[in-house]
Amino acid sequence: MHTVTLITNPAMVLDPALVANLRNAMGGGDAVWLDPNHAAEFEVARLPKNLDQVWDSLQAEGVDMVAQPSEGRKKKMLLADMDSTMIRQECVDELAEEAGVGEAVSAITKRAMNGELDFEAALIERVGLLNGLSEDTIAKVLSERITPMPGGATLVATMKAHGARAVLVSGGFVSFTSVIAEQLGFDEHRANTLLAESGVLTGDVARPILGRDAKVQALDEISARLGLTAEDVLAIGDGANDLGMIERAGTGVAVHAKPSVQAAARHRINHGDLTAILYLQGYSRDAFVTV
C-alpha cells in the first residue's frame, strides 16, 4: 500500500472536494484529515502512472503531494540541512553583505546550490572574499540577519518527542550551526570551520570541507552509531550538495529547493512550511509538539 499526502501552506485551506476527487480518481481509501484546514491523506493499492502530471496540476493550485509506501513512514532520525532549509538565509551570503561583497558572493552561492559549480571550489572562493572580516561579525549576523524557517522548531521537537534523533548537517559553518542547533533543539551538528587569526577571518576554511559526500557520510556514520539504517532516516535540504543524502535516506525531501534539486528528488515540498515534513510521516496536527 501507498499513502498519498496532500498539504497546503498555512495561509491556504485544503479543498475537501479536491481531496475527495483525487481519492476517487486513484481508487483510494477513506481520507484522513491530519489537519482540518491544511493536510489530508489516503491509502491506495497502487500509484497511478500519471503521478507526475497529477503533481504538476496540484502545484498550480498551491498544493504539495507526497506519495510513498505506507509502511515505515515515521522515521527515527532527522538529518537536516541548515541554510535555506532550517533557516531562511545563506550564512555566507549574510557575512558577505557585512563585508561589502554581498552581490559577488550571492551570485556564486546561487549557482553552487543549483549544481552549476563544484561546491568545494565555490565555498573556497566565497570564503576567500571574507578575508579580513572581524569574527565579531558572526554574532552580529546571527542576531540581526538570521531567522528560522517556519515550522522548524516544531518539526524537531515533535520527532524528538517520538524518539527520533535530530542532526543538523551543513556545508556552512560551525559558528552558525552551533547556535542554530541549540535554538531549534537538534541533538548534534556538523559543518565547516571558518579559520581566523587574532579575531579576524583569514579567508579560508578548515579541511576537509564538508560537502555533498560528507553529508552522506554523516548519514551513514550517525545512523550506524545509533543502530539504525538509511531506511530509518528522513533527510531534508534545498541545494545540490544535499542531493546525496536526500537520495540515500529512506525518505528524502527537497524543501523549497533549487530547480536542479527538485528535478532529481522523489519528494518535494514547495508550498507547506516545515511542519509538512510531519504530515508526510502521518503525524496529525494535534500530535505536534510546539516550543
N, C-alpha and C positions, 0 to 999 in steps of 0.2 A: 504494500500500500504506500501511496504517496500523500503528503499533506500539501495543500495549496494555501498559502497565507497571503492575505490582501491587507495592505497598510497604507494609510494616508498620513500626511503631516498633521501636526496638532491644530493647525488653523483650518483644516478641512473636515468635512463629515463624509464618512464612507457610506455610499448609497446602498441601502439594503436591496434595492431592485437589481443593482449591478452584481452584487454578491449572489443573489438568487439566480439570475440569468446565467452567470458564469458556472455556477454549480450545476445547473440543469444541463448546460451545453457539454460539460465534462462528465456528466453522469455521476456526480459526486454524492456523498452522504450529506447528512444534515449539517448546516452551517453552525459553527460555534463562534459566538462573539466574544473575543478576548477583551475588547473594549467596545462599549456600545456605540461609540462615535467613530473610532479610528482603525479598528483591526478585527478581522474575522478569518476563520479557516474552515476548510472541509477536506475530507479524505476522498481520494479517487483510486480506483483499481489500477489504472494506467494513465499516464500523461498523454495528452493529445500531440499529434505530430506537428501541429501548427503553434506550439507553445511560444515560440519566438514572436510570431505575429500577434498573439494574444498579449504578450508582454508589451510590445510596441504600442498597441491600441490603449492599454491601460496607462502607460506612461503619458500619453497625450491627455488623459483625464486626471493626471496627478496622483495616480495610484501605483504603488510598488507591489510586485507579486514575486513571491519566492515559492518554488515548487521543489520538494525534496523528499527523500524516503522518510516515512513516519517514525520508524524505529531509531532510537538513539539521538533524537533531536536536541535534547538538553545536554549541553557539553560540560565537561569537568575542568576545562581550562580556557580562559580568555587570553588571547595574545593580540595585543592592540598596538598599532602604530600611534605616534603622538601627533606630529604636525599635520594639520588639516584633517585629522581624524578625531582625536580626543580633545584637541584644541582647535580653534578656528584659524590660527595663524601658522606660518612657517617661521620658526625662530630665527633662522639665519637671515631671512629677509628683514625681520624686525631689527636685528642687530645692525644690518646693513643700512637701514634707514637712519639709525642713530649715527652711523659712521659717514653718512653723506654719499653712500654708493648704492642706495636702495634700488634704483632703476636697473642698474647693471646686474646686480645680484638676483633680483626677482625674475629677470628675463632668463637667466641660466637655470634658476630653480624650476620655472615652468617647463622648460624643455627637458630637464633631467627627470622630473616627475612623470612626464608623458613618455619616457623611454627613448627620447631622441638623443640623449647624451649618456655617456658612461657615468654612472652615479659617483664612483670614487673620484674620477678626474674632475667632475663638476663640483664636488664638495671641496676638494683641494683648491680649486680655482676661486670659489666663493669665499672660503675662509681666508685665503691669501689677501683678499680685498679688505679684511678686517684688521690687518696688521696695524698695531699702534693704538687700537681702541682700548680704553680702560676696562678692566674686569668689572668695575662697579656698574658698568652699563648693563650687565646681565641682570642684576637685581632691578634696575630701573625698567628694563624691558618687561621683566616678569610682572612687576606691579602695575605698569601703565599700559602695556600693549597686548598682553596675553589674556585670552578669555576662553573658558571651557566650551566645548561643543554641547549643545542642549541634549540632555538625557544621559550624558556620560557617567556622572556620578551614580545615577540610578541603575544603569547597566551594571557597573562594577559591584555596587552594594547588593543588588539582587542575586547576581550569580554567586557572589561570595556567601551570601546567606544560605544558599542551597549547596554549599560545599565546594564550589569551584575555586581554582587558583587564578588570580588576575596578574598578568605580566604586561608591562609596558616596554616595548622594544622599538627603538627609534634610530634612524640614520642621522638624527640631530645630536644634541649634546647633553651629557650627564648633568651639567649645571642647570639644565631645564628639566630633564626627566626626573631628577631627584625631588624637585619641588612639585611638579605636576603629579607624580606618582603618589606623593603623600596627600596632596589636596583631594585627589579623586579616589583614594583608598586602594591603590594597587599594592600587591604583596611584594613585588620586586620590579626592577627595571634594568634595562641595558641600553647604552648609547655610546656615542663617541665623546672623546675628551678634548676640549679646546686647550691648546698649550699657551701658557703665559709666563712671563718673567717680570718680576718686580711690579706686579699688579697691572701689567699691560699685555694684551694678546699679541702673540708673535706672528700671527697669520698662518699658523699650521695646526694640525690636528694629530693626535697620537695614532700610531699604527699598532695593530692592523685596524683598518677602517671597517666599521660596522655598516654593511650594505645589504644587498639582497641575499647573498649566500649566508651571511652571518645571522640574518633573521630566521632562515630555515634551520640553521644550526641551533639557534636558541630554542626553536620549537622542539627539535629532536632531543636536545640535552635536557631541557627542563621537564618535558613530558616523561622521559625515561627516568629521571630522578624521582618523579612523583609516582612512578609505576603506571603511567598512562601510555597510550599510543597516540599517533597522529589523529586517529579517528575520534579521539576524545576532545580534540582541540577545536575551538572556534577562533578564527583569525580574521581581523578586520584591518583595512587600510585603504589608501586612496591613490598611492603612487606606484610607479613601475617597480621600485625596489621592494614593494610589498607583494608582488605577484607570486614570488616563490612560496612564501608562507601561506598565502591565500589558496594556492593550488595544492599545497601539501596537507593542509588541515582537513579534518573530517568535514567541517563546514567553513568555507572561506567566503567572505563577503566584501565586495568593493563598495565602499561607502562614500557617496558623493564624489566619485573617483574621476580621474583623468580619462579622456576618451580611449586611449590605448588599453587602460586597465579594465574599463567596462567591456571592451570588445573581447577581452580574454577571460574574464571572470564568469563563473557559472551563476553566482548570485550577486545581485546588485540592489542597493538601496539608494534612491535618488531623491525621494520626497520626504520620507519619515526622518525623525531625529534618531538618536542612538538607542532610544527605547524600542525601535523597530527590531533591533537585534534580540531583544527579549521575546517579542511577539513571535518571531520566526522559530524560536525554540519551544513555543507553546505556552509561555507564561502569560497569564491574564493580568489586566491592569491591577486587580485587587491583590495580586501577589507581589507587586513591585515594592521594593524597599527604598525609601527616599531618605536622604541625609541632609 
